[in-house]
Amino acid sequence: MVDPLKTRLDKLRKFSDSAKRRANLYAEVSGISDQHVASSLGALQKAPAPGKKLQKIGFLMLWIPEPTGITCAIGGPMIVAGRYLDKKYNSSTIHDIGNHTKSTMSSISDFKNSIK
């Protein structure tokens, strides 16, 4: 008969090993010092946030005094579009992924240690 705790522990060991490999990979990738590679990885280090930019521009256009009211008509939809993009756009960076991986590894290792 197969012990369900042992199968669960084996599965958690596999998850833990995978998380460790991922964390090591991210650490190695962030340590690359080549000029071209570093510039291309810059986009991953600092993810753009188009929703926040649209909201800021929308608020600026909304508050600009203008007699025709065109900027007010454009500013409102820009704010709404910015909020929508904030909800739908994933702006995670390598740093965020590494932090989540480390927290997952620690919780998996804590669980493994509590079973032993």
C-alpha positions as CSV (number, residue, x, y, z in Angstrom):
1,M,0.0,0.0,0.0
2,V,1.3,3.4,-0.9
3,D,1.6,5.9,1.9
4,P,-0.2,9.2,0.9
5,L,2.1,11.3,3.0
6,K,5.2,9.9,1.3
7,T,3.7,10.6,-2.2
8,R,2.8,14.1,-1.0
9,L,6.3,14.6,0.4
10,D,7.8,13.5,-2.9
11,K,5.7,15.9,-4.8
12,L,6.7,18.7,-2.5
13,R,10.3,17.8,-2.9
14,K,9.9,18.1,-6.7
15,F,8.3,21.5,-6.3
16,S,11.0,22.6,-3.9
17,D,13.8,21.5,-6.3
18,S,12.0,23.3,-9.2
19,A,11.7,26.5,-7.1
20,K,15.4,26.3,-6.2
21,R,16.4,25.9,-9.8
22,R,14.3,28.8,-10.8
23,A,15.7,31.0,-8.1
24,N,19.3,30.1,-9.1
25,L,18.5,30.8,-12.7
26,Y,17.1,34.2,-11.9
27,A,20.1,35.0,-9.8
28,E,22.5,34.0,-12.6
29,V,20.5,36.0,-15.2
30,S,20.5,39.1,-13.1
31,G,24.3,38.8,-12.6
32,I,25.1,38.9,-16.4
33,S,27.2,42.0,-17.1
34,D,27.3,42.0,-20.9
35,Q,26.4,45.5,-22.2
36,H,23.8,44.3,-24.8
37,V,22.3,41.6,-22.6
38,A,22.1,44.0,-19.7
39,S,20.3,46.6,-21.7
40,S,17.8,44.1,-23.1
41,L,17.2,42.7,-19.6
42,G,16.5,46.3,-18.4
43,A,13.0,46.0,-19.7
44,L,12.5,43.1,-17.3
45,Q,14.1,44.8,-14.4
46,K,11.9,47.9,-14.7
47,A,8.6,46.9,-16.1
48,P,6.6,49.7,-17.8
49,A,3.3,50.7,-16.3
50,P,1.2,52.2,-19.1
51,G,-2.0,52.4,-17.0
52,K,-0.4,54.7,-14.5
53,K,1.0,56.9,-17.3
54,L,-2.4,57.1,-19.0
55,Q,-4.1,58.0,-15.7
56,K,-1.5,60.8,-15.1
57,I,-2.0,62.2,-18.6
58,G,-5.7,62.0,-18.2
59,F,-5.7,63.9,-14.9
60,L,-3.5,66.5,-16.4
61,M,-5.8,66.9,-19.4
62,L,-8.8,67.0,-17.2
63,W,-7.4,69.9,-15.1
64,I,-6.1,72.0,-18.0
65,P,-8.4,75.0,-18.3
66,E,-9.7,75.3,-21.8
67,P,-12.8,77.0,-23.1
68,T,-13.8,74.4,-25.7
69,G,-13.7,71.4,-23.2
70,I,-11.9,69.1,-25.6
71,T,-9.3,68.1,-23.0
72,C,-12.0,67.3,-20.5
73,A,-13.7,65.0,-23.0
74,I,-10.4,63.3,-23.7
75,G,-9.1,63.2,-20.1
76,G,-12.0,61.2,-18.6
77,P,-11.7,58.2,-21.0
78,M,-7.9,58.2,-20.6
79,I,-8.3,57.9,-16.8
80,V,-10.8,55.0,-17.2
81,A,-8.5,53.3,-19.8
82,G,-5.5,53.7,-17.4
83,R,-7.4,52.1,-14.6
84,Y,-8.5,49.2,-16.9
85,L,-4.9,48.7,-18.0
86,D,-3.7,48.7,-14.3
87,K,-6.1,45.8,-13.6
88,K,-5.3,43.8,-16.7
89,Y,-1.6,44.6,-17.3
90,N,1.0,42.4,-15.5
91,S,3.8,44.7,-14.4
92,S,5.9,42.1,-12.5
93,T,9.6,42.2,-12.8
94,I,12.4,39.6,-12.3
95,H,12.8,40.9,-8.7
96,D,9.1,40.3,-8.0
97,I,9.3,36.8,-9.4
98,G,12.5,36.1,-7.3
99,N,10.8,37.3,-4.1
100,H,7.7,35.1,-4.7
101,T,10.0,32.1,-5.6
102,K,11.9,32.6,-2.3
103,S,8.8,32.8,-0.3
104,T,7.4,29.7,-1.9
105,M,10.7,27.8,-1.3
106,S,10.7,28.8,2.4
107,S,7.1,27.7,2.9
108,I,7.7,24.4,1.1
109,S,10.8,23.8,3.2
110,D,9.0,24.7,6.4
111,F,6.2,22.2,5.5
112,K,8.8,19.5,4.7
113,N,10.5,20.1,8.1
114,S,7.3,19.9,9.9
115,I,6.5,16.5,8.4
116,K,9.9,14.9,9.2
